[in-house]
Amino acid sequence: MEHYDPLRPPDPAEWLATDEQERIDLVADYHQRARVKPPNQRLHATIHVVVESQVAMGDELPVRRVLDQLQSEGLDRHEAIHDIGSVLARHMHDLMKTVAPKGDPNEAYWAELEILTAESWRRAR
């Protein structure tokens, strides 16, 4: 894999076969080329990579379906990745504050993804 563009879905098999650090570097390179300067570029790129990897896993997780739904509601693919990534970041933050989560720690993440809408993302911006 030579380039990353969040507006175009990467080939799932190629994405998942690419070394994780290389994926992070590709996402960071995209944001540098696009002159996007998030407060923490490495963290931003890492969250992109996690969301893209979850999308690449297909129907195994609800993430691809939620991404498609957000796009059908008018978000571009990059905005939809950010919307999902913001839920992921909050979920990870909550998990770090929890001593010992009960049950599947991802259930709360999946549930929050199910209620995402393009409108809620626009209001939050």
C-alpha positions as CSV (number, residue, x, y, z in Angstrom):
1,M,0.0,0.0,0.0
2,E,1.5,3.3,-1.1
3,H,-1.1,6.0,-0.2
4,Y,-4.1,6.5,2.0
5,D,-7.1,8.6,1.1
6,P,-10.0,8.6,3.6
7,L,-12.4,9.5,0.8
8,R,-11.7,6.2,-0.9
9,P,-12.0,2.8,0.9
10,P,-8.8,0.9,0.9
11,D,-8.9,-2.7,-0.3
12,P,-9.8,-4.6,2.9
13,A,-7.3,-7.5,2.4
14,E,-4.5,-5.1,1.4
15,W,-5.3,-2.8,4.4
16,L,-5.3,-5.6,6.9
17,A,-2.1,-7.2,5.4
18,T,-0.2,-3.9,5.8
19,D,1.9,-3.5,8.9
20,E,0.0,-1.4,11.5
21,Q,2.8,1.2,11.9
22,E,2.9,1.6,8.1
23,R,-0.9,2.2,8.1
24,I,-0.5,4.9,10.8
25,D,2.3,6.5,8.8
26,L,0.1,6.5,5.6
27,V,-2.7,8.2,7.5
28,A,-0.4,10.7,9.0
29,D,1.1,11.4,5.6
30,Y,-2.3,12.0,4.1
31,H,-3.1,14.6,6.8
32,Q,0.2,16.3,6.2
33,R,-0.4,16.5,2.5
34,A,-3.9,17.8,3.1
35,R,-2.5,20.3,5.5
36,V,-4.8,19.0,8.3
37,K,-3.1,19.6,11.7
38,P,-4.9,17.8,14.5
39,P,-3.7,18.5,18.0
40,N,-2.1,15.1,18.3
41,Q,-1.3,13.8,14.8
42,R,-0.2,10.3,16.0
43,L,-3.3,9.7,18.0
44,H,-5.5,11.1,15.2
45,A,-3.8,8.7,12.7
46,T,-4.1,5.8,15.1
47,I,-7.8,6.3,15.6
48,H,-8.2,6.5,11.8
49,V,-6.3,3.2,11.5
50,V,-8.5,1.4,14.1
51,V,-11.7,2.6,12.4
52,E,-10.4,1.6,8.9
53,S,-9.4,-1.8,10.3
54,Q,-12.8,-2.3,11.8
55,V,-14.4,-1.3,8.5
56,A,-12.1,-3.8,6.6
57,M,-13.3,-6.6,8.9
58,G,-16.6,-6.3,7.1
59,D,-19.8,-7.8,8.5
60,E,-17.9,-9.2,11.5
61,L,-18.4,-5.8,13.2
62,P,-21.1,-3.1,12.8
63,V,-18.6,-0.4,11.8
64,R,-18.8,-0.8,8.0
65,R,-22.6,-0.7,8.1
66,V,-22.6,2.4,10.3
67,L,-20.0,4.1,8.0
68,D,-22.3,3.3,5.0
69,Q,-25.3,4.7,6.9
70,L,-23.5,8.0,7.8
71,Q,-22.5,8.4,4.1
72,S,-26.1,7.8,2.9
73,E,-27.1,10.6,5.3
74,G,-24.7,13.0,3.6
75,L,-21.4,12.8,5.3
76,D,-18.4,12.2,3.2
77,R,-16.3,9.1,4.0
78,H,-13.7,11.1,5.9
79,E,-16.3,12.8,8.1
80,A,-18.0,9.5,8.8
81,I,-14.6,8.0,9.9
82,H,-14.2,11.0,12.2
83,D,-17.7,10.5,13.6
84,I,-17.0,6.8,14.3
85,G,-13.5,7.7,15.6
86,S,-15.0,10.2,18.1
87,V,-17.2,7.4,19.5
88,L,-14.2,5.1,19.6
89,A,-12.0,7.7,21.4
90,R,-14.7,8.3,24.1
91,H,-15.2,4.6,24.5
92,M,-11.5,4.0,25.0
93,H,-11.3,6.9,27.5
94,D,-14.2,5.4,29.5
95,L,-12.5,2.0,29.5
96,M,-9.3,3.5,30.8
97,K,-11.3,4.9,33.8
98,T,-13.0,1.6,34.5
99,V,-11.2,-0.7,36.9
100,A,-12.7,-4.0,35.6
101,P,-15.4,-3.7,33.0
102,K,-18.2,-6.3,33.3
103,G,-19.1,-8.3,30.2
104,D,-18.0,-7.5,26.7
105,P,-16.3,-4.0,26.9
106,N,-17.2,-3.4,23.3
107,E,-21.0,-3.6,23.8
108,A,-21.2,0.0,24.8
109,Y,-19.2,1.0,21.8
110,W,-21.4,-1.0,19.4
111,A,-24.6,0.5,21.1
112,E,-23.3,4.1,20.7
113,L,-22.4,3.4,17.0
114,E,-26.0,2.3,16.4
115,I,-27.4,5.7,17.4
116,L,-25.0,7.8,15.3
117,T,-26.5,10.1,12.7
118,A,-25.0,12.6,10.3
119,E,-27.2,15.2,12.0
120,S,-25.8,14.5,15.5
121,W,-22.2,14.8,14.0
122,R,-23.1,18.1,12.4
123,R,-24.5,19.5,15.7
124,A,-21.4,18.4,17.6
125,R,-19.1,20.3,15.2
